[in-house]
């Protein structure tokens, strides 16, 4: 009697539901992750350019800029924060420009070039010790910074596209920048935290990790 109460197509419908759920689970939405993918590709391209440039043109002036030296936590923090926040402001500014969306991906390339030059400096001049130094004191903070910039680029790209659509009258909705500004402020806080963390660890480890 109980079997008669179950619809004949119950098992088929249940099977189709699970198949659709599994299909959605493994579907990849390129549009959703497009900004992150482009940031990673342009950053990797910059790494290659920077390392190749240093390999063929090892300028002494570049060596003097990159060579690590002992500084106080405050001076390291101020230096890192000025550099990181300046790049962050450029990306944020591009979000309020009509031409920001097409050119914002230049920023990861520039960051990649700078990181590639630094890595090449340590790898070429200090071999194994340079690799260890870069892995401990350079690459983790570079990864943190490019992650923050990746999110900033995504916000700025969306903002720039909205402005462009408004000028073309494709979007008649009210233009509200408050959500974007809140996200910018949160990312600026992460910039400060990253700079401070890097300054503390660099000052702490510079006497231990020597090259």
DRENGU-29995 format. One record per residue (C-alpha): residue in three letters; residue number from 1; x, y, z. Coordinates in Angstrom, 3 decimals. Example, Ala and Ser with C-alpha at 12.3 -4.5 7.8 and 13.67 -1.06 7.14 Angstrom:
DRENGU-29995
{r ALA	k 1	xx 12.300	yy -4.500	zz 7.800}
{r SER	k 2	xx 13.670	yy -1.060	zz 7.140}
end
This chain:
DRENGU-29995
{r UNK	k 1	xx 0.000	yy 0.000	zz 0.000}
{r UNK	k 2	xx 2.808	yy 2.444	zz 0.833}
{r UNK	k 3	xx 4.469	yy 1.863	zz -2.511}
{r UNK	k 4	xx 1.212	yy 2.790	zz -4.253}
{r UNK	k 5	xx 1.228	yy 6.166	zz -2.477}
{r UNK	k 6	xx 4.607	yy 7.137	zz -4.023}
{r UNK	k 7	xx 4.234	yy 8.742	zz -7.496}
{r UNK	k 8	xx 5.794	yy 6.768	zz -10.322}
{r UNK	k 9	xx 7.930	yy 9.697	zz -11.406}
{r UNK	k 10	xx 9.148	yy 10.554	zz -7.895}
{r UNK	k 11	xx 12.528	yy 8.877	zz -8.312}
{r UNK	k 12	xx 13.074	yy 10.441	zz -11.744}
{r UNK	k 13	xx 12.225	yy 13.931	zz -10.501}
{r UNK	k 14	xx 14.476	yy 13.479	zz -7.479}
{r UNK	k 15	xx 17.323	yy 12.272	zz -9.711}
{r UNK	k 16	xx 16.911	yy 15.247	zz -12.049}
{r UNK	k 17	xx 16.971	yy 17.645	zz -9.097}
{r UNK	k 18	xx 20.280	yy 16.231	zz -7.841}
{r UNK	k 19	xx 21.740	yy 16.298	zz -11.356}
{r UNK	k 20	xx 20.780	yy 19.952	zz -11.797}
{r UNK	k 21	xx 22.274	yy 20.807	zz -8.386}
{r UNK	k 22	xx 25.524	yy 19.042	zz -9.276}
{r UNK	k 23	xx 25.615	yy 20.802	zz -12.637}
{r UNK	k 24	xx 25.200	yy 24.233	zz -11.043}
{r UNK	k 25	xx 27.878	yy 23.358	zz -8.486}
{r UNK	k 26	xx 30.483	yy 22.783	zz -11.206}
{r UNK	k 27	xx 29.406	yy 25.599	zz -13.527}
{r UNK	k 28	xx 31.974	yy 28.401	zz -13.807}
{r UNK	k 29	xx 30.639	yy 31.916	zz -14.259}
{r UNK	k 30	xx 33.398	yy 33.769	zz -16.112}
{r UNK	k 31	xx 31.676	yy 37.151	zz -15.842}
{r UNK	k 32	xx 31.607	yy 36.886	zz -12.047}
{r UNK	k 33	xx 35.352	yy 36.272	zz -11.777}
{r UNK	k 34	xx 36.452	yy 38.172	zz -14.877}
{r UNK	k 35	xx 38.085	yy 41.066	zz -13.019}
{r UNK	k 36	xx 40.041	yy 38.712	zz -10.749}
{r UNK	k 37	xx 41.209	yy 36.576	zz -13.685}
{r UNK	k 38	xx 42.359	yy 39.598	zz -15.680}
{r UNK	k 39	xx 44.163	yy 40.999	zz -12.632}
{r UNK	k 40	xx 46.020	yy 37.710	zz -12.139}
{r UNK	k 41	xx 46.973	yy 37.447	zz -15.824}
{r UNK	k 42	xx 48.227	yy 41.025	zz -16.068}
{r UNK	k 43	xx 50.100	yy 40.623	zz -12.770}
{r UNK	k 44	xx 51.825	yy 37.438	zz -13.971}
{r UNK	k 45	xx 52.724	yy 39.189	zz -17.215}
{r UNK	k 46	xx 54.251	yy 42.022	zz -15.181}
{r UNK	k 47	xx 56.247	yy 39.542	zz -13.097}
{r UNK	k 48	xx 57.718	yy 38.088	zz -16.263}
{r UNK	k 49	xx 58.554	yy 41.527	zz -17.680}
{r UNK	k 50	xx 60.139	yy 42.709	zz -14.432}
{r UNK	k 51	xx 62.304	yy 39.640	zz -13.917}
{r UNK	k 52	xx 63.377	yy 39.607	zz -17.579}
{r UNK	k 53	xx 64.164	yy 43.334	zz -17.517}
{r UNK	k 54	xx 66.375	yy 42.993	zz -14.439}
{r UNK	k 55	xx 68.121	yy 39.972	zz -15.906}
{r UNK	k 56	xx 69.215	yy 41.888	zz -19.023}
{r UNK	k 57	xx 69.675	yy 45.316	zz -17.390}
{r UNK	k 58	xx 70.942	yy 44.935	zz -13.775}
{r UNK	k 59	xx 71.367	yy 48.653	zz -13.008}
{r UNK	k 60	xx 73.276	yy 49.636	zz -9.872}
{r UNK	k 61	xx 70.703	yy 52.330	zz -9.077}
{r UNK	k 62	xx 67.981	yy 49.663	zz -8.956}
{r UNK	k 63	xx 70.136	yy 47.521	zz -6.662}
{r UNK	k 64	xx 70.560	yy 50.415	zz -4.242}
{r UNK	k 65	xx 66.788	yy 50.914	zz -4.092}
{r UNK	k 66	xx 65.977	yy 47.238	zz -3.530}
{r UNK	k 67	xx 68.815	yy 46.251	zz -1.201}
{r UNK	k 68	xx 67.318	yy 45.636	zz 2.259}
{r UNK	k 69	xx 68.536	yy 47.731	zz 5.162}
{r UNK	k 70	xx 67.638	yy 47.919	zz 8.820}
{r UNK	k 71	xx 65.040	yy 50.582	zz 9.625}
{r UNK	k 72	xx 62.597	yy 51.275	zz 12.411}
{r UNK	k 73	xx 59.062	yy 49.922	zz 12.287}
{r UNK	k 74	xx 57.689	yy 53.441	zz 11.838}
{r UNK	k 75	xx 59.895	yy 54.258	zz 8.847}
{r UNK	k 76	xx 59.150	yy 50.916	zz 7.154}
{r UNK	k 77	xx 55.434	yy 51.386	zz 7.775}
{r UNK	k 78	xx 55.480	yy 54.948	zz 6.412}
{r UNK	k 79	xx 57.368	yy 53.879	zz 3.297}
{r UNK	k 80	xx 55.155	yy 50.870	zz 2.575}
{r UNK	k 81	xx 51.933	yy 52.720	zz 3.309}
{r UNK	k 82	xx 52.837	yy 55.613	zz 1.011}
{r UNK	k 83	xx 53.589	yy 53.242	zz -1.866}
{r UNK	k 84	xx 50.613	yy 50.947	zz -1.335}
{r UNK	k 85	xx 48.130	yy 53.732	zz -0.669}
{r UNK	k 86	xx 49.297	yy 55.722	zz -3.698}
{r UNK	k 87	xx 48.592	yy 52.750	zz -5.969}
{r UNK	k 88	xx 45.258	yy 52.223	zz -4.205}
{r UNK	k 89	xx 44.284	yy 55.872	zz -4.791}
{r UNK	k 90	xx 45.125	yy 55.610	zz -8.498}
{r UNK	k 91	xx 42.883	yy 52.543	zz -8.863}
{r UNK	k 92	xx 40.112	yy 54.243	zz -6.885}
{r UNK	k 93	xx 40.408	yy 57.400	zz -8.995}
{r UNK	k 94	xx 40.031	yy 55.346	zz -12.189}
{r UNK	k 95	xx 36.679	yy 54.142	zz -10.880}
{r UNK	k 96	xx 35.335	yy 57.690	zz -11.179}
{r UNK	k 97	xx 36.633	yy 58.103	zz -14.740}
{r UNK	k 98	xx 34.867	yy 57.149	zz -17.949}
{r UNK	k 99	xx 38.137	yy 55.748	zz -19.287}
{r UNK	k 100	xx 38.921	yy 53.931	zz -16.029}
{r UNK	k 101	xx 37.399	yy 50.610	zz -17.012}
{r UNK	k 102	xx 39.589	yy 49.964	zz -20.086}
{r UNK	k 103	xx 42.907	yy 51.028	zz -18.516}
{r UNK	k 104	xx 42.583	yy 49.883	zz -14.891}
{r UNK	k 105	xx 44.278	yy 46.548	zz -15.634}
{r UNK	k 106	xx 47.530	yy 48.359	zz -16.352}
{r UNK	k 107	xx 47.984	yy 48.687	zz -12.586}
{r UNK	k 108	xx 48.526	yy 44.937	zz -11.880}
{r UNK	k 109	xx 51.100	yy 44.870	zz -14.677}
{r UNK	k 110	xx 53.047	yy 47.715	zz -13.052}
{r UNK	k 111	xx 52.858	yy 46.006	zz -9.652}
{r UNK	k 112	xx 53.996	yy 42.754	zz -11.263}
{r UNK	k 113	xx 56.975	yy 44.478	zz -12.896}
{r UNK	k 114	xx 58.076	yy 45.957	zz -9.552}
{r UNK	k 115	xx 57.681	yy 42.605	zz -7.789}
{r UNK	k 116	xx 59.449	yy 40.760	zz -10.618}
{r UNK	k 117	xx 62.428	yy 43.118	zz -10.441}
{r UNK	k 118	xx 62.714	yy 42.595	zz -6.673}
{r UNK	k 119	xx 62.484	yy 38.807	zz -6.953}
{r UNK	k 120	xx 65.066	yy 38.746	zz -9.736}
{r UNK	k 121	xx 67.392	yy 40.898	zz -7.618}
{r UNK	k 122	xx 67.336	yy 38.414	zz -4.733}
{r UNK	k 123	xx 67.444	yy 35.308	zz -6.941}
{r UNK	k 124	xx 70.364	yy 36.496	zz -9.096}
{r UNK	k 125	xx 72.505	yy 38.161	zz -6.440}
{r UNK	k 126	xx 71.960	yy 35.838	zz -3.481}
{r UNK	k 127	xx 70.947	yy 32.492	zz -5.054}
{r UNK	k 128	xx 69.515	yy 30.117	zz -2.412}
{r UNK	k 129	xx 69.582	yy 32.678	zz 0.398}
{r UNK	k 130	xx 67.859	yy 35.152	zz -1.882}
{r UNK	k 131	xx 65.107	yy 32.656	zz -2.649}
{r UNK	k 132	xx 64.534	yy 32.090	zz 1.069}
{r UNK	k 133	xx 64.494	yy 35.812	zz 1.762}
{r UNK	k 134	xx 61.986	yy 36.457	zz -1.018}
{r UNK	k 135	xx 59.726	yy 33.605	zz 0.104}
{r UNK	k 136	xx 59.616	yy 34.858	zz 3.690}
{r UNK	k 137	xx 59.801	yy 38.637	zz 3.442}
{r UNK	k 138	xx 58.661	yy 39.614	zz -0.043}
{r UNK	k 139	xx 56.212	yy 37.235	zz -1.712}
{r UNK	k 140	xx 53.623	yy 36.940	zz 1.134}
{r UNK	k 141	xx 53.148	yy 40.715	zz 1.368}
{r UNK	k 142	xx 53.143	yy 41.103	zz -2.412}
{r UNK	k 143	xx 50.352	yy 38.492	zz -2.519}
{r UNK	k 144	xx 48.384	yy 40.345	zz 0.162}
{r UNK	k 145	xx 48.753	yy 43.648	zz -1.676}
{r UNK	k 146	xx 47.759	yy 42.337	zz -5.112}
{r UNK	k 147	xx 44.711	yy 40.652	zz -3.519}
{r UNK	k 148	xx 43.570	yy 43.987	zz -2.085}
{r UNK	k 149	xx 44.204	yy 45.714	zz -5.397}
{r UNK	k 150	xx 42.266	yy 42.980	zz -7.190}
{r UNK	k 151	xx 39.143	yy 43.749	zz -5.144}
{r UNK	k 152	xx 39.722	yy 47.486	zz -5.626}
{r UNK	k 153	xx 39.964	yy 47.004	zz -9.396}
{r UNK	k 154	xx 36.700	yy 45.075	zz -9.414}
{r UNK	k 155	xx 34.902	yy 47.902	zz -7.580}
{r UNK	k 156	xx 36.455	yy 50.580	zz -9.790}
{r UNK	k 157	xx 35.696	yy 48.688	zz -12.996}
{r UNK	k 158	xx 32.030	yy 48.298	zz -12.028}
{r UNK	k 159	xx 31.828	yy 51.960	zz -11.034}
{r UNK	k 160	xx 33.436	yy 53.127	zz -14.269}
{r UNK	k 161	xx 31.077	yy 50.962	zz -16.352}
{r UNK	k 162	xx 28.067	yy 52.448	zz -14.560}
{r UNK	k 163	xx 29.298	yy 55.964	zz -15.325}
{r UNK	k 164	xx 29.809	yy 55.030	zz -18.966}
{r UNK	k 165	xx 26.293	yy 53.603	zz -19.221}
{r UNK	k 166	xx 24.869	yy 56.775	zz -17.670}
{r UNK	k 167	xx 26.545	yy 58.964	zz -20.279}
{r UNK	k 168	xx 25.136	yy 56.730	zz -23.014}
{r UNK	k 169	xx 21.733	yy 56.839	zz -21.282}
{r UNK	k 170	xx 21.717	yy 53.048	zz -21.091}
{r UNK	k 171	xx 21.142	yy 53.179	zz -17.346}
{r UNK	k 172	xx 18.517	yy 55.524	zz -15.882}
{r UNK	k 173	xx 18.835	yy 54.266	zz -12.308}
{r UNK	k 174	xx 20.049	yy 56.596	zz -9.580}
{r UNK	k 175	xx 23.821	yy 56.603	zz -9.332}
{r UNK	k 176	xx 24.716	yy 55.829	zz -5.715}
{r UNK	k 177	xx 28.416	yy 55.779	zz -4.836}
{r UNK	k 178	xx 27.937	yy 55.151	zz -1.112}
{r UNK	k 179	xx 28.275	yy 51.320	zz -1.325}
{r UNK	k 180	xx 31.471	yy 51.686	zz -3.362}
{r UNK	k 181	xx 32.893	yy 54.305	zz -0.982}
{r UNK	k 182	xx 32.249	yy 51.991	zz 1.995}
{r UNK	k 183	xx 34.115	yy 49.189	zz 0.222}
{r UNK	k 184	xx 36.971	yy 51.572	zz -0.619}
{r UNK	k 185	xx 37.280	yy 52.604	zz 3.037}
{r UNK	k 186	xx 37.382	yy 48.976	zz 4.152}
{r UNK	k 187	xx 40.100	yy 48.164	zz 1.604}
{r UNK	k 188	xx 42.059	yy 51.258	zz 2.682}
{r UNK	k 189	xx 41.987	yy 49.846	zz 6.215}
{r UNK	k 190	xx 43.383	yy 46.559	zz 4.897}
{r UNK	k 191	xx 46.141	yy 48.544	zz 3.160}
{r UNK	k 192	xx 47.115	yy 50.062	zz 6.515}
{r UNK	k 193	xx 46.978	yy 46.661	zz 8.267}
{r UNK	k 194	xx 49.120	yy 45.069	zz 5.543}
{r UNK	k 195	xx 51.671	yy 47.885	zz 5.748}
{r UNK	k 196	xx 51.877	yy 47.647	zz 9.520}
{r UNK	k 197	xx 52.147	yy 43.846	zz 9.494}
{r UNK	k 198	xx 54.913	yy 43.964	zz 6.910}
{r UNK	k 199	xx 56.766	yy 46.641	zz 8.880}
{r UNK	k 200	xx 56.599	yy 44.657	zz 12.128}
{r UNK	k 201	xx 57.689	yy 41.348	zz 10.591}
{r UNK	k 202	xx 60.412	yy 42.946	zz 8.483}
{r UNK	k 203	xx 61.859	yy 44.691	zz 11.528}
{r UNK	k 204	xx 61.579	yy 41.503	zz 13.581}
{r UNK	k 205	xx 63.059	yy 39.147	zz 10.983}
{r UNK	k 206	xx 65.712	yy 41.387	zz 9.411}
{r UNK	k 207	xx 68.179	yy 40.424	zz 12.154}
{r UNK	k 208	xx 67.334	yy 36.728	zz 11.743}
{r UNK	k 209	xx 66.980	yy 36.448	zz 7.955}
{r UNK	k 210	xx 70.187	yy 37.964	zz 6.649}
{r UNK	k 211	xx 71.588	yy 37.959	zz 3.126}
end
